Amino acid sequence: MAELHVELVAADRKVWSGAATIVVARTASGDTGIMPGHTPVLSVLETGPVTIRTTDSGTVVAAVHGGFISFADNKLSILAEVAELADEIDVARAQRALDSAQSELDEHAERRAEVRLIAARGLKAA
């Protein structure tokens, strides 16, 4: 099975590293899927979930807020301003943040909270 090496790094820590068969991330050009052998890519990350299908048939989901994605020679680097693995997200806290952002009409905070909830719930659904 073909694989690519993935490094998901936030400004403050290495979030996840390992082998994958496909990674899907939201970029400035839309949702982008990267598989082994993909052409080189350098793109700006948008706030959105990142889904990593591992070589052992597992799934890693993270909420990512800003940064860059770079792919070459079957190595994918996801350099995020902020990244949280789905199992690190407190769903109740994220829901309160969403409610607060909606009442304050803060679109950016609302999007961040929505992505955190999507990531957390997506992992449980996978």
DRENDO-1510 file (C-alpha; in Angstrom, 1 decimal, always signed):
<recs>
REC; n; res; u; v; w
REC; 1; MET; +0.0; +0.0; +0.0 .
REC; 2; ALA; +1.4; +3.4; -0.9 .
REC; 3; GLU; +1.7; +5.9; +1.9 .
REC; 4; LEU; +2.8; +9.4; +2.7 .
REC; 5; HIS; +4.4; +10.8; +5.8 .
REC; 6; VAL; +2.4; +13.4; +7.6 .
REC; 7; GLU; +3.5; +16.0; +10.1 .
REC; 8; LEU; +0.7; +18.2; +11.7 .
REC; 9; VAL; +2.4; +21.0; +13.6 .
REC; 10; ALA; +0.8; +23.9; +15.5 .
REC; 11; ALA; +2.7; +27.0; +16.5 .
REC; 12; ASP; +3.1; +25.6; +20.0 .
REC; 13; ARG; +3.6; +21.8; +19.5 .
REC; 14; LYS; +3.8; +18.8; +17.2 .
REC; 15; VAL; +0.2; +17.6; +17.1 .
REC; 16; TRP; +0.5; +14.4; +15.1 .
REC; 17; SER; +3.0; +12.5; +13.0 .
REC; 18; GLY; +2.7; +9.3; +11.1 .
REC; 19; ALA; +1.9; +7.4; +7.9 .
REC; 20; ALA; -1.3; +8.0; +5.9 .
REC; 21; THR; -3.0; +6.9; +2.7 .
REC; 22; ILE; -4.9; +10.2; +2.2 .
REC; 23; VAL; -5.3; +13.6; +3.9 .
REC; 24; VAL; -8.1; +16.1; +3.3 .
REC; 25; ALA; -7.7; +19.7; +4.3 .
REC; 26; ARG; -9.5; +23.0; +3.6 .
REC; 27; THR; -7.2; +25.4; +1.6 .
REC; 28; ALA; -7.8; +28.8; +0.0 .
REC; 29; SER; -8.6; +26.8; -3.2 .
REC; 30; GLY; -11.2; +24.6; -1.5 .
REC; 31; ASP; -11.0; +21.2; +0.0 .
REC; 32; THR; -7.9; +19.4; -1.1 .
REC; 33; GLY; -7.1; +15.7; -0.9 .
REC; 34; ILE; -3.5; +14.6; -0.9 .
REC; 35; MET; -2.6; +11.0; -1.7 .
REC; 36; PRO; +0.8; +9.4; -2.2 .
REC; 37; GLY; +2.3; +10.5; -5.5 .
REC; 38; HIS; +0.4; +13.8; -5.6 .
REC; 39; THR; +2.0; +16.7; -7.4 .
REC; 40; PRO; +3.8; +19.1; -5.2 .
REC; 41; VAL; +1.5; +21.5; -3.3 .
REC; 42; LEU; +2.0; +24.7; -1.3 .
REC; 43; SER; -1.2; +26.3; -0.2 .
REC; 44; VAL; -2.7; +28.5; +2.5 .
REC; 45; LEU; -4.9; +26.6; +5.0 .
REC; 46; GLU; -8.3; +27.9; +5.9 .
REC; 47; THR; -10.1; +27.3; +9.1 .
REC; 48; GLY; -11.5; +23.8; +8.8 .
REC; 49; PRO; -11.2; +20.2; +9.7 .
REC; 50; VAL; -8.3; +18.1; +8.6 .
REC; 51; THR; -8.9; +14.4; +8.1 .
REC; 52; ILE; -6.1; +11.9; +8.0 .
REC; 53; ARG; -6.7; +8.3; +7.0 .
REC; 54; THR; -3.8; +6.3; +8.6 .
REC; 55; THR; -2.2; +3.3; +7.0 .
REC; 56; ASP; -3.7; +1.1; +9.7 .
REC; 57; SER; -7.3; +2.1; +8.6 .
REC; 58; GLY; -7.6; +4.6; +11.4 .
REC; 59; THR; -8.8; +8.2; +11.2 .
REC; 60; VAL; -7.3; +11.2; +12.8 .
REC; 61; VAL; -9.4; +14.4; +12.7 .
REC; 62; ALA; -8.2; +17.8; +13.8 .
REC; 63; ALA; -9.6; +21.3; +13.9 .
REC; 64; VAL; -7.1; +23.6; +12.2 .
REC; 65; HIS; -7.2; +27.4; +12.1 .
REC; 66; GLY; -4.9; +29.0; +9.6 .
REC; 67; GLY; -1.4; +28.1; +8.4 .
REC; 68; PHE; +0.1; +26.4; +5.4 .
REC; 69; ILE; +0.1; +23.0; +3.8 .
REC; 70; SER; +3.2; +21.7; +1.8 .
REC; 71; PHE; +3.5; +18.4; -0.1 .
REC; 72; ALA; +6.6; +17.1; -1.9 .
REC; 73; ASP; +8.3; +13.7; -2.2 .
REC; 74; ASN; +5.5; +11.9; -0.3 .
REC; 75; LYS; +6.0; +14.2; +2.7 .
REC; 76; LEU; +3.1; +16.3; +3.8 .
REC; 77; SER; +3.6; +19.2; +6.3 .
REC; 78; ILE; +0.6; +20.9; +7.8 .
REC; 79; LEU; +1.8; +24.0; +9.6 .
REC; 80; ALA; -1.1; +25.4; +11.5 .
REC; 81; GLU; -1.5; +28.5; +13.6 .
REC; 82; VAL; -3.7; +26.5; +15.9 .
REC; 83; ALA; -4.6; +22.8; +15.7 .
REC; 84; GLU; -6.5; +20.5; +18.1 .
REC; 85; LEU; -7.1; +16.8; +17.7 .
REC; 86; ALA; -10.7; +15.8; +17.9 .
REC; 87; ASP; -10.3; +13.9; +21.1 .
REC; 88; GLU; -8.7; +17.0; +22.8 .
REC; 89; ILE; -11.8; +19.1; +22.1 .
REC; 90; ASP; -14.3; +19.7; +24.9 .
REC; 91; VAL; -17.6; +19.6; +23.0 .
REC; 92; ALA; -19.6; +21.4; +25.7 .
REC; 93; ARG; -17.0; +24.2; +25.8 .
REC; 94; ALA; -17.0; +24.5; +22.0 .
REC; 95; GLN; -20.8; +24.6; +22.0 .
REC; 96; ARG; -20.7; +27.5; +24.5 .
REC; 97; ALA; -18.2; +29.3; +22.4 .
REC; 98; LEU; -20.4; +28.9; +19.3 .
REC; 99; ASP; -23.5; +30.1; +21.2 .
REC; 100; SER; -21.5; +33.1; +22.4 .
REC; 101; ALA; -20.1; +33.9; +19.0 .
REC; 102; GLN; -23.6; +33.7; +17.4 .
REC; 103; SER; -25.1; +36.1; +20.0 .
REC; 104; GLU; -22.2; +38.5; +19.5 .
REC; 105; LEU; -22.4; +38.2; +15.7 .
REC; 106; ASP; -18.7; +37.3; +15.5 .
REC; 107; GLU; -18.4; +35.4; +12.3 .
REC; 108; HIS; -14.7; +34.4; +12.8 .
REC; 109; ALA; -15.3; +33.1; +16.3 .
REC; 110; GLU; -18.4; +31.3; +15.1 .
REC; 111; ARG; -16.5; +29.5; +12.3 .
REC; 112; ARG; -13.7; +28.5; +14.7 .
REC; 113; ALA; -16.3; +27.0; +17.1 .
REC; 114; GLU; -18.2; +25.3; +14.3 .
REC; 115; VAL; -15.0; +23.6; +13.0 .
REC; 116; ARG; -14.1; +22.4; +16.5 .
REC; 117; LEU; -17.5; +20.8; +16.8 .
REC; 118; ILE; -17.3; +19.3; +13.3 .
REC; 119; ALA; -13.9; +17.8; +14.2 .
REC; 120; ALA; -15.0; +16.5; +17.5 .
REC; 121; ARG; -18.2; +15.0; +16.2 .
REC; 122; GLY; -16.7; +13.7; +13.0 .
REC; 123; LEU; -14.3; +11.5; +14.9 .
REC; 124; LYS; -17.1; +10.0; +16.9 .
REC; 125; ALA; -19.0; +9.3; +13.7 .
REC; 126; ALA; -16.1; +7.8; +11.9 .
</recs>
